[in-house]
Amino acid sequence: MATDQGSIVNVSDKSTGSKENSITDKEEKVLYKKDDTSSSKIIRRKITSFVGFSNLPDQWERKSVRKGFNFNLMIVGESGLGKSTLVSTLFDVPLYANRVEKGPSAEIPKTLEIQTVTADLDENNVNLKLTVVDTPGFGDAVNNEDAWRPIVENIEQRFDAYLESENKAHRSDIVDNRIHACLYFIAPTGHSLKQIDVEVMKKLHNKVNLIPVIAKSDILTDEEIVSFKARIRADLEHHKINIFETPRFEVDGDDTIEEKDAIMSAIPFAVVGAISKVSTPDGRSVRGRKYPWGVVEVDNEDHCDFLKLRVMLVKNYMEELKEYTNDILYESYRASKLTSMGIVQDKSVFKVVDPAAKMEEERELQAARLHKMEAEMKLVFQQKVAQKEQHLKSSEDELFARHNEMKQKLEQQRKELEEKLARLEGGRYTAEEKSKKKGFSLRSS
């Protein structure tokens, strides 16, 4: 059944006699309202035979594996909270093998430093370029009023670099250095968020995917962890600090929804980091920390939230973190940046127009352009005629001046010749008279 322009046409597969794709009148109206602004008909059909585009996910997978992936992670927190150890535990690689631990008497840096560590990782022929942005010196100063500034500036500089790359003529070599996630380490005080934690997270939450974690949670009891998490969540809600949330999709099953709820309920994640392996009382070799009272296993959900953190950050939602960074956080920053530069969005770009009105508008614009061209051609013609007339007048004046000049010269020459003629004639008569007088005197003598 075909509907008017802008509606959806449903075509059932007559060869199989299937009616599962038929659309009732009520459903058809809803679909028509949703696509009422479209200028073309949409056909909805479920294809029972093989065409080939069902392999698009496989094509995308091959392309992605061939190109590889990248992920930029920022870690923020006070010194001594095990930030580098946890990141090394997350990716099961010693990222800071050459770092020298500072002793208690080491000099405290006066300013926060931004350090970057990059590693090329391979897991089952899938390549990941991991960049970890560390913030050593954070919170170590006596006055931490502006401790957030270098961190925010670094994030914005990466946004600016990406924006500049987008505006280049050739964009095939754009490198995404934007921060995709930020692990904020909270000291395990057991009380509530410190003022510096609140202020820094308020500065960061609109620029990066914020994921708070309770560092070294093995020093707290289970009851203390539950109470501490509740206070932190209350502080985040009170100060309206946004944290990354697992996305929800219509296709999610009950198990997926249950897993997402479990992950979100565990935030802030109470984590423990350990690279080395230890032996448990039952003889197992696990990653963890050994104490006189027992062993804390990193990969045991009963001991800490490390696995939930890794599921959110790496296993299930790494691409969602990158997508949210690009579509929401970066776009918000980009719009604000361009607006501050005086660049305003043309609202007519997304304006729904009537085709007939659009054609009439284009016809009027074309007529206006032709009229303008005609006026410009007339103006050019008039200018050229005026220039030609001016040139002819100048030539005429020049010829007239030359004519007068030659006339004057000829007149002068005529006068001079007449004078010469007069002098010559006067001189001839004088000579004849003298000759006559001289001849008379000779004859008389």
Buried (B, 14 or more C-beta within 10 A) or exposed (E): EEBEEBBBBBEBBEEEEEEEEEBEEEEBEEBBEEBEEBEEBBEEEEEEEEEEEEEEEEEEEEEEEEEEBBBBBBBBBBBEBBBBBBBBBBBEEBBBEEEEEEEEEEEEBEEBEBEEBEBEBEEEEEBBBBBBBBBBBBBBBEEBEEBBEBBBEBBEEBBEBBBEBEEEEEEEEEEBBBBBBBBBBBBBEBEBBBEBBBBBBBBBBBBBBBBBBBBBBBEBEEEBBEBBBEBBBEBBEEBEBEBBBBEEEEEBEEEBEEBBEBBBEBBBBBBBBBBEEBEBEEEEEBBBBBEEEEBBBBBBEEBBBBBBBBBBBBEBBBEBBBEBBBEEBBEEBBEEBEEEEEEEEEEEEEEEEEEEEEEEEEEEEEEEEEEEEEEEEEEEEEEEEEEEEEEEEEEEEEEEEEEEEEEEEEEEEEEEEEEEEEEEEEEEEEEEEEEEEEEEEEEEE
